[in-house]
Amino acid sequence: MKLLRAILPLLLLLCLLQAQEKKDDKKKKEKEYAYDHQEVVVTAKKEPITEIANIKEIKKEELEAAGAYDPVQALALVPGVFYTIGLRGEAILQLRGFSQRQVVVMIDGIPVYVPFDGQIDLSQLPVEGLAKIKVIKGNSSTVYGSNSMGGIVNLITQAPSQKTSGSVSLNKGRNLNQRLAFSFGKKLKRLGFWISGEYKHSDGFYLSQKFNPQKNEGGNLRQNSHLKNKAVGGRLHYSWIDGSLFLDFSFVDSRKGVPPHSYESRPRYWRFTQWRKNDVKLSLKHTFLSGLELRGSVFYDSYYNLLDSYDDSTYSTQEENYSFHSTFDDYSLGATFLGDYVRGIHHLRVGVNLKKDVHRAQADYQQAWEKYKASDYSLGLEDEIEVKRNLSFIIGTSFDWLKPLYANGEKLRPSIVHLNPLIGIAYRIDISQVYLSIARKSRFPTLKEFYSEFLGRNIPNPELKEERALNYEFGFRTFLSPRSTFELSFFYSDLKDLIVRKRTGTLFQMQNVDRARYQGAEFSLNYQIQEGYNVNVNYSYLQAINTSPGRKSSKLEYKPPHKFSLFFEYKLPFSLKGMLKVLYIDKRYFEEPEGEFKHLSSYALLDLRIAKTLGKFEVYLLLKNLFDENYEFEAGFPAPGREYIMGISWKY
C-alpha cells in the first residue's frame, strides 16, 4: 500500500502526458535513430569492461534535477545500491549486498577511503564540481586494482570546457538548513582551470510527526544531528595535440553530531568535532602515433578526524570511563598507471596500482600514539578480442599483493597475494547486446580488522586472510526507440572467508569464518516521452543468504530484498519544470544483541521539485518525504521526516 500510494500520482500523470504526446515525422525519427545508434555502439577507445558489466552513469543534470546535495542521495536511485546510517552517523553504501569495504569508491579513478577502516562517509563529500557518478556493478575491470569484490563507484569531477562557464546556488531549508555552492571554469588555448566549492550548515533534521518518543529521543528535532561542512576543489589543465596534464586538489572540513541510538540502555554520545580530508593529484595523459595511450597519476590523500565521546546528552563533560577524545591522522600515498592499445582484433589494457596506507591514532588525551602501515600493489591485464564484428571475448586477470610494513613495533605478518581472473563474452544484435561474465574477486583485511582492540573489547588478529567471491553475471541491454533504453541483468555471487567479529571468551576477535550467497536481478528503463519529459524506472531484487556452517539463521542484516525507484521530469505551463521521485525500500532484517532477528518495516518516499527559469536564473522548491513517512535507516536510528528546501541558482 505504501508503494501504491506513492506511485499512483505518477502513473496518472504519466498516462495524461502519454496521451498528449505528438508523434514525430517518420523520416525524422529514422534519421535520429541512426545517429543515436552510431553514438552508442561505435565508440573509439571504449573501455572493454563496458561490454560485460552493468554500468550506470548519473550526470550532473540528473544530480541537480533530483535535488541531490551529496553523492549518497544520488546513488540511492541506482538499482542494487542501498545505504544505511548507524552508530557512527556515517552514510555507508551497499552494492548488490556487498558492503562498502568490498566496493572501491574512487574520485577520478583514485581509490578514496580512511586508511584505518577502509570506508569513507560519502555524505561528507560535495556534489558541486562533479560531472557525473559512474557505478560499475559486479565484475569490474581488473585494471582498477584490488578490493573490488562488489564493484566500483567513481566520482568524476568537472573538466574545463572551451567556453567560460560558472554557477552559483543558494538553498534554504527548515531550521536554518542552508547550502551555498559555486563553480567556475575557463579554458584559454592550452591552459584551463575549474574551481568549485560548497558550504552546508544545519542545526539538525526534524523527525516525522508520526515518530513515537523513545527513551533517548523525544521527537521533533533529532538530537545531535547538526552539521557544518566546507569544501573546495579544483583542477588546472594544460593540453597539447597528443596529451594533457592535470593538477587536481580538494579540501573538506566538517563538524557534525552523531545522533544516539533512540532506545538502547547505554547510547553513545559522540561528535565528530573535526572531520578533515585533503587530497592532491598530478595526472598525465599522452597518445602516441602508434595508437598507444598512456595515463598516469600520483596522489596524496589525507584524513584528520577528531571523535569525542561524552558522558551524557548534554555533551559537556568527558569524565566517565567510556568517554574519550580519539584522534586519527591518516594518509595514503600512491600512483596509478594505465596503458591502452588497440591492434587488429585486440584491445589491450594494462593497469598498475601502487598505494601506501598509514594510520596514526591517539585513543585519548595524553595517551601514546599508535602507528600502522601497509602497502597495496596490483597489476591488472585485460584484452578484448573482437572475433567478429558483433562478437567479443574479454579475458583478464589481476595480481594483488598486500604487504604489511609496520605494526606499532610488533612482529609483522607475511604478505597476502591473490590472483583474480575474469572472462566474459558479449554478442551484439543490431541495437541490442547480450553479455555473460565470470570473475573471481577478493578483498584484503583493513588495518582496523588486523590490529584494532575496539577500546579494549577486542583481540587483534594479524593472521586474517583475504575475503573471496566468485561472481557470475548475465545481462541484456537494448534501445527500444531513439529515446528509450532497457536493461536487464541477473547476478550470482558466492562469498567465502568473510571477516566477522566473533566472541572469544569474554572478548571478541575478527575471524575468517562466514560464507554467504548473493543472487538477484535488476531492471532499468529510461524513456524520453518527448523533449522535457523523461521517465526512469528501476527495480532490483536481492536474495542474501548466510551459508556459514552452524548458523542458527540464514538471514543477513540490512539487505532489502526489493528496491524500486521512479524518477520523472516534466514540463508545466508558465515555463515551469517539475520532478517527481519515488523510492521504495523493502523490509530489512537486523540482529538483536541476544541473537534474535527482527525486521524494520518497508517504506516509500515521494519527493517533489518545481522550478521556474528566469533568464540565467532558476528558482525552485523541493519537498522531500512528502507524506512524512516515519522510517529508520537502522534499528534505533530514525530518518528525517518531511523536509522543504527553497533555492535559487544562476548559471553562466
N, C-alpha and C positions, 0 to 999 in steps of 0.2 A: 504493500500500500504506500509506503514511503516513496519508493521509486516511481510508482504510477502517479502519485500526487505531484511530484516534482517535474515529471516529463510531460504530463498532459498538456500544459500550455504551449510547450514547444511543438508538439505534434499537431495541434490545431493551427498554430501559426504557420508551420511548415506546409500544411495542406493548402492554406489560403494562398501562400506565395507561389506554390507549385501550380495552382490553377490559373494564376495571373501571368505566369511566365510567357514571354513572347518567343516563338520559335525562330531561330536564325535561318538565313538563306542556306540551302543545301550545299552550294558550291563553296560558300564562305566557311562552312563547317569542315568540309573536306580539306580545304587549304590549311585551316588552323590545326586540324588533327595531325596532318603530315608534319607540320612544324614541331608540335609538342612531342611527337614520336621521335623525331630526329634528336631533339634536345635531350631526351631522357635516355635513349638507347645508345646513341652514338656519342661517346664522350672520350676525350683524349686523356691519357694518364689516369684513368679511373682507378680507384683502389680495388684490388681483386676481391677483398672480403665483402664488398657490397653485393657481389653476385650470390653469396651463400649465407647471408646473415640478415636478421630482421633489424632494420635501421629506421629510426625516427628522428627527424630534424624539426626543431621548434625555432622558427625565425623570429627576428626582432619585432616584426609587425604583430606576430601572434602573441609575443610576450606582452606587448602594450595593450592589445585588444582584450586579453584575458585578465588584465589588472594584476599581473604577477610582479611583486616587488622583491622577490628573491628567487633563486633557481628552483627551490623546492616547490613553490606554488605553481610554477610552470610544469615541472616534471610530474605533478600529481595527475595530469591529464593523459600521460603516456600509458598505453596498455602494458600491464606487467610491472609497473612501478608503484610502490606503496611506501609511505614514510610514517614514522612514529616519533613522538616526543615524550620522553620519560624522565627518569630520575635526574639526569644532568641538564635537562631543559634543552637538549640538542636535537635538531631535526636530522634523523638518521634514515637513509634510504634502504629499501629492499628492491631487488630486481629479479623477478620470477622466483621469489623465495630466497634468493641469495642475500646475505647481509652485506652491509656497505663495505666491511673489511674484505669481502670476496669480490668486490666490484672496484675497478680502477676509476677514480674520479680525477679528471685532468683539466687543466687550463691550457689551451693551445698545445695539446699533446704532451704536456709535462705533468706527471702524477703529483697530486697535492693531498697531503694528509699530515696530521700531527704525528711525528715520528714515533712517539711512545705507544699510542694505541691504534694507529693505522686508520683513523677515521677523521673526518672533518665535518663540522656543523655547517651545512650548505646554506642555512638561513642567515648566516653571518656574511655571506659573500654578496656583492652588489650585482644587479642585472644591468644597470646603466653601463654602457660600453660594450655589452655583448652583442655580437652579430647574430649568433644562433647557439642552440644547445643541441648536440648530436648524441644520440643514445644508440649504442650497438649492443643488442641483446644476444645472449647465448655465446656462439663461437666467434669471438672477436679475433682480429688478426694476431698472428704470432709475433709481429714486429713491435707491438705495443709494450712488451715487457712482461714481467711476472705479475702474479696475484689477480689475474682477470678471470676467475672461475665463472662469474655470472655475467660479465660483460664490461662495457666501457661507458662512462658518462663524460663527454668532452665539452667544456665551456669554451666557445670560440669567440675571441674578442674582435672588436671592430678594427678594420684597416683603413688607412687614409684613402679617400676617393679622389678622382680628378677634379672635382669641384669642391668649393668651400661648403661645409655643412655643419650644422650645430642644432642643439635643442636645449631648452630649459623647461623643467616641470616642477610644479608645486602641488602637493597633496595635503589635505587637512581632513582629519577624521575625528572620531569620538574620543573624548578625554585627552585632548592635546596630542593625539597621534598626528605626526606630521612628517613629511618627507620632501626634501629638496634635492633635485638631481640636475646635472648639466652634462653636456658633451659638446666637443668642438673638434673639427678636423679640417685639414687643408693639405693639398699636395702642390708643391712648387717644382715643376720639371721633375728632377730625380729625387728630390727630398720631400718627405711628407711627415705629418705628425697627427696624432689623435690623443685627446685627453678627455677624461670623464671623471665624475665624482658624485657621491651621494651623501646625504645626511639624513638620518632617521632618528626620531625621538618619540617615545611613548611612555606614558605613565602606567601602562598596563592595558590588558584587554578585559572586556566585560563578558561574563558568562551568560548563558541562556537564562531567560526568565523562568524556564522550566526546570532549572537546576535545583535540586533539593539540598539544603545546607548539610554539610558533613562536619566531622569532628575538627578538621583543620582548615575548613573552607566554608565561610558563611554565605558565599554567593556575591552577586553584583560584580565589583571589580576584583579580578583574580589576584590573590595575594602574591606579592613578589614577582610580578610579571612585567616589570618595567624594562626599558631598553633604550640605549643611546649608542648609535653606530655612525662612524665616519669612515668613508672610503674614497680613495683617489687612485686612478690608474691611467696609464698612457703608453704610447708607442711612438718611437722615432723610426722612420723608414727611409732607407736610401736604396734606389734601384738603378740597374743598368740593363742593357739589352738582354743579357743571359742570366741575370740573377738579381738578388736583393739582400739587404742586410737590415735586421730588425733589432731594436733595443726596447724591451718591454719592462715595465715596472708596475707595482701596485702596493698599496698600503691600506690596511684595515685596522681600525682602532674601535673597540666596542666595550661597553659595560652593560651587564644585564643581570637581572634576577633569575633565579631558578625556582619556579613555583613548587611548593612542597606537595607531597602525597596528600590527598584530600581526607583520608580516613585512617591511615595506619597509626599505630600507637606511638611509634618513635620516628616522626618525619625528619627529613633533612632540611635544615635552614641554610641554604647555600646561596652564594652570589659570586658571579664572575666579576670581580672588581676591576679586572683588566683582561681583555682578550685581544691580542695584537698579532697580526700576520703581515709580514713584509716579503716581497719577492722581487727579484730582478733576473732577466733572461736576455742573453745575446744569441741571435739566430742568424744563420747564413744559408742561402739557397742559391744554387748555381746549376744551369743546364749546359751540358757540353754538346758539341756538334754531332757527336755520335748518338745523341738522344738520351744519354745517361744524365739523370738528375740526382744531385746530392743535396741533402739538407742536414744541418747540424745545429745543436743548441747546447749552451752551457748555462746553468741556472743555480740560483741560491734562494732557498725558501726557508723563512724563519718564523717561529711561533713563540710568543711570550705570554703566558697565561697565569693569572693570579686567581685562585679559587679559595674563597673564605667560607668556613663553616662556623655558624653562630650558635649560641646557647638556646635561643628561643625565637619566637616570631617577632620580637622587637628588633632583631638584627643589630644589636648594640654591644653585646659582650661576647668574649671568647674565652671563658674560664673553665668550662666543662671538659672532661677527658675527650669527648668526641668532637670538640671544636678544634679548628686548625687554620693555618694560613699557608696554603700549598702553592709553590711556585714551579712552573715548568718553563724552561729556557731551552727550546729545541731548535734544531735546524737540519736541513737537508742540502747537500751539495752534489751536483751531478751533471751528466751530459747525455745527450741522445744524438744518434747519427742514423740517417736513413738514406739508402740508395734505391733508386727506381729506374728500371731499364727494360725497354721493350725491344725484342729482336725476334723477327719471324713470328712463330706461333706462341712464343714465350713472353710473359710479363713477369719479370723477376723483381723481388723486393728483399732487401736486407736491412735489418734493424739492429742497432747496438744500443743498449741502455745501461748506464752506469749511475749508481746512486749510493751515497753515504749518508746514513741517518745517525744523528747524535741526540741523545736525550740527557738533559741535566735537570735535576729536581731537588727541591728542598721541601721536606714534608711539613715543616712548621718553623716558626720563628726560632732562631738560634741553633737549629739542628744542622748536622753535616750535610753537605751536598753529595748527591749520588750521580754517577755518570755511566752511561752505557752507549756503545757504538756498534753498528753493524753495516756491512756493505751488501748491496744487491746488484748482481750483474746478470744481464740477459742478452743472448744472441738469438735473433729470430730470422728465419729464412722462409720465403714464400714464392711460389711460382704458379701463375695462372696459365694453363696450356689450352689454347683455343684450337681444339681438334677440328671443328667445323665452324662455319660462320655462326651457328646457333647453339653450339655445344662446347662447354668449357669444363675443364677439371682444375681444381685448386688443391695443391698439396703444400704442406709446410710443417715446420717444427720450430720449437724454441728450446734453447738450452738455458735454464735458470739456475742461479747459484747464489745462495745466501751465506755470507761469511761473517761470523761474529768477530768483532775487533777489540772490544773492551767491555768487561762486565763488573765494573766498580771494584777492580782489583782481584776478583775471583778468577778461578780457572775457567778458560774458555772451552766451550763445547765444540765438536767438529763441525765443519761446514755441511750445508744441506744442498744437494744437487738433484735437479729433476728435469726430465725430458718430456715435452708436451707436444705430441704430434697432432696434425689437423689434416683432414681430407674432405673435399667437397665436390659436388657436381652441379652444374647449372645448365638448364636447357631452355632456350627462348623460342617461343612460337609467335611470330609477328610481334604483337604488343604485350604479350604475356610471358611469364617466366616461372619455371618450376625449379626448386633447388633442394638439395639434401646435403647435410654436413655432419661430420662426426669429429669430435676433438676431445683430447684429454687436457684438463686444466688443473692447476694447483694453486695453493696459497701458502706462503711462508708464515710461521708464527710471528707475532709482533713482539717488540721489546717488553711490552706490558705482560703479555702472556708468558714469556720466558721468565721474567725476573720480578714482577710485582708481588708484594706481600699483602696488597689490599688492606693497608692500615693495620697490619699485624694479624689479619684473619686468614692469610693465605700462605701456603708453602710454595716457593718458586719452583719451576720445573724447566731448567735449561735443556732437558733432553727431549723436549717436544719435537715432533716431526711435522712435515707439511700436510695440510688438508688436500684431498684429491677429489676430482669429479670427472665423470665420463659423460659428455653432453652429446645428445642427438637432436637434430632439428630438421624438419621438413616444412617447406613453405611454398606459397603460390602468391604471385602479385600480377596485377593486370590494370590496363586502362579501360574502363567501361565506356568512356567518352573522352573528348578532348579535355574536359574539366572534371573528370571523375576517376579516382583511383581506388582500388580494392586490394586488400592484402589479408591473407590467412596463413597462420603458421601453427605448427604443433611441435612441442618440445618434450624432452625426457632427459633427466639428469640423475645419475647415481653417484651419491657422495659418500666418501669413506674417510675415516680418521679425523672426524670433526673434533675441534677443540672445544671442550666444555668444562665448566667448573664443577668438580666432584668433591663430596665430603670425604675427608680422611681423618678419622677420629673426631676431635673437637675443632679441627681446622678444615680448610678447603685446598684444592690444588687443581690447576689446569691440566687436563689429560686428553690424549687422543683416543676416545672411546666410542664416540657416536657415529651412526650411519643414518642416512636419510635418502628419500627419493622425492624429487620434484617432477611433476608432469602436468601438462595442460595444453591450452590452446589460446590463441589471440586472434582477434578480428578487428580490422580497421577499414573504414570507408570515409573518404574525403570527397565531397561533392559540391561543386560550384553551380548553383541553380542558374544564376545569371550574374552579371557584374554587380558586386556589392552584396551578394547573398551566398554565404558559404556555410556548409554543414560538415562537421567532423564527428563521426560516431566511432567509439572504441569499446571493445569488450574483451576481458581476459578471464580465463578460468585457470585456477591453480589447485592441484591436489598435492599437498605437502605432508609427507608421512615420515615419522621417525621409525626406522627399521632396525634400530640397535637391539642386540640380544638382551633379554632380561627386562626390557622396559614394560612398565605396567600400562602405559598408554602410548598409542601411536601419534598422538596429537603434537603439534608444534606451535609455539607461541607466535601470535600476531602475524599470521599469514592468511589473509582473507581469501576464501575460495573464489568469490565472484567480485569483479570490479567493472563498473560501467561508467562511461563518461560521454557527454554530448556537448559540443561547442558550436554555437550558431551565431553568425554575424549577419546583420540585415540592415537595410536602409529604411528610413522613416521619412515622412513629409518634413518640409522646412529644413532640409539639409542635415537632418539628424541621423546618427548611426547608433545601432543597438547591438548588444551582445547578451546572449543567454548561455549560461554554463550549468550543466548538471553533473554531479559526481556522486556515484553510489558505491559504498563500500559494504561488503557483506560482514557477517559476524566474525569475530576473531577470538580464538581461544587464548587463555593465559593460565599460568600455573601459580597457585597459592603457595606460600611458604611450607605448608603441610604436605604439598604434593598433589593436592586435588586440582583438577582442571575445571575452570569455569569459562564463560564466554561473554564478550561485550556485544551489545546489540548492534545490528546493522544501522546505517544512517545514509541519508540522501541530502545533499546540499544543492541549493539553487542560488546562483549569482546573477545579477543583472547590471548591465552598464549601458548608459545612454550618454552620447557625446554630440556636441554641436561644433561645427567648424566655422570659424570667423576669420577668413584670410589665412594667415600663418598661425593663428591661434586655435586651440581646441579647448573647450570647457566640457567637463563630464561629471557624472555622478555614478558612483559604483556602490552597489548594495551587495554585501556578502552574507551568505547563510540567510536568505530572505525569509524563510519560515522559522528562523530562530531555533534550529534543531539543537537538542541537548545530546551531546555525544562525547566520547573520550578517545584520546589518542592511544593511551594505555590505561590499564586499570588504575584508578586514583588520580588521573591527570586529565581533567575536563578541558575541552577545547573552547575557542571563542564562540559566543552566540552571534546574534545579528550585528553586523558592522556596516557603517556607512563611511564613504570617503568621497570628498569633493576635490576636484583638481582642475588645474589649468596648465596647458603646455604650449610652448612656442617652438616651431621648427623653421630652420633656415635652409 
